[in-house]
Amino acid sequence: MQIVNRRLSLTEFKDYVLTYDFGTLPANKLVIHHTWKPTQQTWAGQRSINGLKAYYEQKKWPAGPHLFIAEDGIWLFSPMRANGIHASTLNARSIGIEVVGDYDLAVWSGETKYSAVGVIKVLMEHLGIAPAQVYFHRDVSAKTCPGKAITKEWLFAELDQFRYKPAIQPAVGPSVNPAPLEIPDWATQAVAFIRQHQLFDVKTPEDLHDAVKFYSYYQLIRRKP
């Protein structure tokens, strides 16, 4: 089984989708799942992805779900341009989204919730998928997947109020005061004159030379009859 095997943030996923080739017949529906196992507590990132791949290969599946969403990010599994295997009669032209955890008793939370709701919103907007084309696995299965606590009313309310987190600005280090300008003997009188009359600040070597030129010109004018 060939998998993409990449982990993305939601911002990276948005950029990925913008340039992704979904093929001549792109997905026209989403199917939402929960993994049940592994849970959020037992999820181990790359090790879990490797284990899931091995599990599907033991079942002789040529593909699996397309995305796994956990606290550590959005994992790209089977390519989204191809049919996956995750929901029997809904496999054709669908993207299978597995939210890591057991949600029979509690709804999504934390980074998992942010990424899951964000991914669904991104794909619906980019592929033009209507709310009626967002399915739960239990729509075609006796399972409770994506969990009893997850209802479509709750999901669409979350989609309506979803907001992307602002980009993190780079940290600005503490300001460093520049070393004081050393005034050479030949410029002392000029700088004192400039500062006494508050003509301009003398902070740089360029300011220093301007002060000397200004003072010299001033002295020259004073000496004229």
N, C-alpha and C positions, 0 to 999 in steps of 0.2 A: 504494500500500500504506500503510495506516495502522498506525503503531506507537506504543507507549506512550512510548518514548524517555525513560526515567528511570533514574537510577543510585541504588542503595540499598546501605547497609551490611546486614549480616545482621540486626542488631537492627531496623533500619527495615523490612526485608523481613518479619520475623516480625509486626510491627505491621500492615503492609500486608495480609498474608494474612488476619489476623483479621477485617478489615472488608471484604475483597474479595468481590464477588458472582460466584461461580463458575457461576452460572446454574442452571437446573432440572435439567440433566444434567451435573454437574461431572465433571472429569477423573477417571478411575479407574485411571490408570496413568501412569508416568513413562518417558521414553525418554532415555537418557544418550548424549551425543555428545562428540566433540572437534572443534575447528575445523580442526585440522591446519595450515591457513593461514587467518588470521594466527596466528603463533606468539606466545608470551608476549613475545618480544623485539620483534616488529613491531607488537604491539597499540598502538593510539593513541587509545583511548577513544572520544570522540564522532566523530572522523574515521573510525574503523573501523566504528562503527555506521552512519554515513552510507554508507560504502562497501558494507557488507553489504546494506543496504536497496536500494541501486542495483543490486547484483548480482542480488538476488531479483526485482526489478522487470524486469530484462532478460530473466529467465527466464519472465516473465508469471505469476509466482506471486502470488496475492492475499494470501498470508500467509507467514510463515517460522517459525523456532523461537520459543519463548516467552521464553527467558532466555539471556543470555550472561554467563558468570562469568569474571572476570579478576582480576588483582592489584588493580585500582583499584575493584572493587566488583561488584555484581550489576546487570546492565543488563536492564530490562524491554523486550522487543521486541514480538512479537505478543501480544495480550491472552490471558490464561490461560483466560478463559471460553469462548473460541472455538477450534475446531480449527485447528491450525497445519499447516504443510507442512514435514516434516523426516525422515519415516521410512516412506514408502509405506503399507503395510498397517497400520501402528501410529499413523497420524495421528489417527484418530477417538478422541475423548475421552482424549487424552493430552497431557501437557505435555512439550515438547521442551526439554531443558537442554543447552546448548552450553558446554563447558568450554574456554576459550581456551588453545590450545597443541597441540603434537604429543606424544601420550603412547604412542607405539609403543615407546619405549625407557625411559621413566621415568614414575613415578606423579605424581599431583598433589602440589604442594608450596606452602608459603607461604600467603599470603592466599587464593590461588586454591583450595587444598585446603580451608581452613577454610570459605570461603563455599560451595563446591560441596557438601561433606558436610553443612553446615548447612542449605542450601536443600532438599536431598533429605529430610533428617530432618523439617524443618518441614512440607513438603508431604505426606509420608507420614502424619504424625500428624494434620494438619488435615483431610486428605481421606480418611483411613482406608484408605490404599493398602497392601496387603500386600506383603511382599518378592517374592512370585512375580509381582507386577505391576510390578516395576521391570525394565525392559528395556534392553539395549544395542542400538545401531543395528545392530551386526553380527548380531543375532539374526534380522534380516530382510534382510540385505544381505551382499554379498561383501566389503564394506569391513572394515577392522580396527576401525573406530570403536566405542567411544571410545578406542581405542588398545590395542595388545597388552599393555601393562604394566598396564592396568586390568582386573582380574578381579572377578567378583561376590564371591568369597570375601574378597578384599582390601577391597572396598567395604563389605560388611556388617560386617566386623570394625571398620572405621573408624567406621561408624554406631553400633555397640555402645559404643565407647569415646569417642564424641564428647562434648565438654563446651563449653558456651557460655563465651566469655571474659567475665570480670566487667566491669561498667560502669566506665568510666574516671571517677575522682573528679576534680572540679575542683582545679586546683593551688591550694595555699594559699600566699599570699605571706609574706614574712618578717614576724615579729611586730614591731610598732612600740611601743616603750615610751612611755607617755604622759609629757607634760612634767611636771616636779615641781610640786606645788601650792605656790603662793606664799602665805606666811603674813603677813597684815597685822599691823601693830604692835598693834592692839587685840585680837588673838587670840593673841599670842605666849605669854603666861603660861598660857592655857588649854591650848594644844597641848602645851606643855612638860610640864604636869601630867599630861595624858592619856598621853603617851608614857612619862613617867617611871614611871607605875604600870601601864603596858602594858594599859590598859583596852580600847582598840580602835584600829584603824588610822585614821589621818587622811590620806586620799588625795584626797578630792573636796570641792567646796564644801559639800555637804550634811554630810559628816563634820566639816568645820570649824565649821559652825553648831552641830552637836550637841556638839562639844567645848566651845564657849563656853557653851552652855546648861548642860551638865553641871558645868562649873567654877563658873559663877555660882551654881548650886544648892548646890554643895559649900561655897562661901564663905558663903552665907546660913545654912546649917545650923551652920557653925562659930561664927558670931557669936551664935547664940541662947544665952541663959544656961542 
